[in-house]
């Protein structure tokens, strides 16, 4: 992958959900487009979401975050990527049925929601037939 870009598409207004298109350009110049719905669990469209992003308020308690991760996996089985944001630099990420793990970002990295959408696009690209 030489570059990627996440762009919100126009669509129905729901402050907790956005349709996203991620463009991935490989080194050979091939461009792949991944379109998905990214939402917060409070959104009316959350049950349809491919990517869920949750803000975890307050100090990080890994037992609380782990319980929230299990709850999201059970209540939103169709979400390929779930991300529980624990602050500006730390999140817990689950891709598919894999065990959730920590992710860190710096101030120069994309925002957590964009990061989650890029993870979705890369995951779909790796499993899609070519």
C-alpha positions in Angstrom: 0.0 0.0 0.0 1.4 3.4 -0.9 -1.5 5.5 0.2 -5.0 5.6 1.6 -7.6 8.2 2.2 -10.9 8.0 4.0 -13.7 10.3 2.8 -17.2 10.7 4.3 -19.8 10.3 1.6 -22.9 12.4 1.4 -26.0 10.6 2.7 -28.7 10.7 5.3 -27.8 13.0 8.3 -27.1 11.0 11.4 -24.5 12.6 13.7 -23.5 9.2 15.0 -23.0 7.5 11.6 -21.2 8.2 8.3 -20.9 6.4 5.0 -17.2 6.2 4.3 -15.2 5.4 1.1 -11.5 4.5 1.6 -9.2 4.6 -1.5 -6.1 2.4 -1.4 -3.5 2.8 -4.0 -1.0 0.0 -4.3 2.6 0.3 -5.5 1.6 -1.0 -8.9 -1.0 1.8 -9.2 -4.1 -0.3 -8.6 -6.8 1.6 -6.7 -9.2 -0.3 -4.5 -12.3 1.4 -3.0 -13.8 0.1 0.2 -17.2 1.6 1.1 -18.6 1.0 4.6 -20.8 2.5 7.3 -19.0 3.8 10.4 -21.1 4.5 13.5 -21.3 5.1 17.2 -23.4 2.5 19.1 -25.9 5.3 20.0 -26.6 5.9 16.3 -29.9 4.7 14.9 -27.8 3.0 12.1 -25.4 1.2 14.5 -26.9 -2.3 13.8 -25.9 -1.8 10.1 -22.4 -0.6 10.8 -19.3 -2.3 9.5 -17.1 -0.1 11.8 -18.1 0.9 15.4 -16.2 3.6 17.3 -16.9 4.1 21.0 -15.5 6.8 23.3 -14.7 5.4 26.7 -15.0 8.3 29.1 -12.9 8.7 32.3 -9.8 6.9 33.4 -9.0 3.7 31.6 -10.0 0.6 33.4 -9.0 -2.4 31.3 -11.6 -4.6 33.0 -14.3 -2.1 32.1 -12.9 -1.7 28.5 -12.7 -5.5 28.1 -16.3 -5.9 29.3 -17.4 -3.2 26.8 -15.5 -5.0 24.0 -17.3 -8.3 24.7 -20.6 -6.4 24.8 -19.9 -4.8 21.4 -18.9 -8.1 19.9 -22.1 -9.7 21.1 -24.5 -6.9 20.3 -22.9 -5.9 16.9 -21.7 -9.2 15.4 -21.7 -7.7 11.9 -19.1 -5.0 12.7 -15.8 -6.1 11.2 -13.9 -3.4 13.2 -14.8 -2.2 16.7 -12.7 0.4 18.4 -13.0 1.6 22.0 -11.2 4.9 22.3 -9.6 5.3 25.7 -8.0 8.7 25.1 -6.1 10.6 22.5 -3.3 8.1 22.1 -4.8 4.7 23.1 -7.7 2.5 21.9 -8.7 -1.2 22.1 -9.3 -2.6 18.6 -11.0 -5.8 17.5 -11.0 -7.0 13.9 -13.5 -9.7 13.2 -13.5 -12.5 15.7 -9.9 -12.0 16.7 -8.9 -11.1 20.2 -9.0 -7.3 20.8 -5.7 -5.6 21.2 -4.3 -2.1 22.0 -3.6 0.5 19.3 -1.6 3.7 19.9 -1.4 6.8 17.8 0.5 10.0 17.8 -0.8 13.5 17.2 0.2 13.3 13.5 -1.8 10.1 12.9 -5.3 10.1 11.5 -8.2 10.5 14.0 -9.4 7.4 15.7 -12.5 7.1 13.4 -10.4 7.5 10.3 -7.9 5.0 11.6 -10.8 2.5 12.2 -12.0 3.0 8.6 -8.5 2.4 7.2 -8.3 -0.8 9.2 -11.6 -2.0 7.7 -10.4 -1.2 4.2 -7.1 -3.0 4.7 -8.8 -6.0 6.2 -11.3 -6.3 3.4 -8.6 -5.8 0.8 -6.6 -8.7 2.3 -9.5 -11.2 2.3 -11.2 -10.1 -0.9 -10.7 -12.3 -4.0 -8.2 -10.7 -6.5 
